[in-house]
Amino acid sequence: MLKRIRELREARGITPQQMATCLDISVEKYLRFETGKIQMRTPILLGIAKCLDCSMDYLLERSDKPYLLYNEKE
């Protein structure tokens, strides 16, 4: 999960500072989440999904699609 968060953040050109601002936390605390030094609780994970504009399933590695497509037939 942590690898996906970092990869997606970097692919989108978002800095750790921008993520911290989006989550309303310090950049130091964000980096501790991203590196796994402290465990993420659900509200932070939801915030990360919102900041990265992706699905929770993608972050939790339950899907390989970063976006939730409602019109897509499976």
N, C-alpha and C positions, 0 to 999 in steps of 0.2 A: 504494500500500500504506500509506504513512504517513498519508494522509488517512483511510483506513478505520479504522486503529487509533485515531486521535484521535476520530473520529466515534462509533465504537462505545464507546470509553471514556466519552465524555461522555454518550452516550445511556443508558448503564448507571449514570450518576451516580458514576463512579469517579474519584477525584482522581489526579494524577500521584504524589502521596505514597503513596497506596494501591497503585498499580501498582509503584512502586519497592519497597515493602515486600513485595509478593507475589513479586517477582523477586529479592529479597534484594540490591538494589543501591541506590546513592544516588539521590535524586530528581534531582539534577543530571545524573547519567549517563543516567537514564531519559529525561529531557527531550532530551538530545542524540540518543538513539535516535529518539524520536518526531519530532523536527524534521529528522532526516536529517543531522545534523552528524557523526555517526559511523555506520558501517555495522553493521547487525545481523547477527550470526552465527546459525546455526541454533538453538543452545540458547536464545538470547534470544527468538527468534521463537516457538519452541515454548512457552516460558514465557508470553509475551504471549497466545498462543492459549488457554492453560490459564487464565490470570488473567481473561481476557475471556469464557471459556466459549464459544469459537467454533472453527470449523474452520480449519486452516491454508489450505485452498483459498480460504476467504472472505478471509483476510488477504492472500493472494497474488493476489487478484482473478481466481481461476480459477472462482469460483462467486459468485452473488449471494445465496446463502442462508448466513446466518451459522452455522446449526446443521447438523450432519450428522445426517440422519434416516435411520436404518437401515431403517425399515419403509416408507419412501416408495418407490413404484414410479415409475420415470422413463419 
